[in-house]
Amino acid sequence: MLKGRPLQPIPTWKLKHSKEALLRLATDPAMFNRGYRMQAINEGDLKFPSFKKCCIALPTTLGDLHRRRLPAYVGVDLSGNKRPGNAISVVGLEPATRRRIQLEIMFGAWSSPEMADRLADVNLRHNVQFIQVENNAYQQSLIDWVRKSKTENNYWMKIEAFTTGANKANPDYGLPVMEVEFHNQGWIFPYQEWEGHDPSCVCDWCRLDREFSLYPKGASADGVMATWFARDALNKWAPMHAGTSGGVGNLNLR
């Protein structure tokens, strides 16, 4: 045993987590409760509580659905200084019921030429009507890369730009209205693509599931935004009247 004056405790907590610092963090109660009080997210914090209603097992495989050539609309969310990745979301329209069906989701840190190649593959796999990207500058950049691409799948004329982010929070046509569509079962997400996956799975479908389930408190929202861009393209440019164009009948999912 050491003799003399006992060692004094080192105040490691106080330096970084003073009362003042904790009070500043408490300005976001949900974040404070999760990070410092170990309390789970409250359902009231989430913007898409009805999302799980739309996650169903299709009566057919997703590959078979792709081959039916539903009219498809693509949304592209771009990387930024704080977000190195990109997201591509493909949403199909079932003409007979007007339901939106999530046909594909991809995440990746792609360069502009790689993005052009990815979208060329998407254009081949689906009956793509429009591709909506985040802004005018990127629209022109992507069109230039597509024209320079060696692929024979030239789709540059389908690329459109979304010109402002202000609409995202608008209660009439922004992100909140998607919750109304989810609640009314106007969307279908192919649950069999990630059913049974480990909770720690990082596949694209599991990531999209977490993003919608936890929005806006999740770690990322790239897929949510890409899907919203695709939805916006569909709402702006899809034919208004129901029908069975492309030989697609009612999927009878409900």
Secondary structure, DSSP 8 states (H G I E B T S, - for coil): ---SS------HHHHHS-HHHHHHHTTSHHHHHHHHS-----GGG-S-TTGGGGEE--SS-HHHHHHTT-EEEEEEE---SS---EEEEEEEE-TTT--EEEEEEEEE---HHHHHHHHHHHHHHSEEEEEEES-HHHHHHHHHHHHH-S-S---GGGEEE---SGGGG-TTTSTHHHHHHHHTT-EEEEGGGTTT--TT--SHHHHHHHHHHHTTSSS--HHHHHHHHHHHHHHHHS-SS---GGG-------
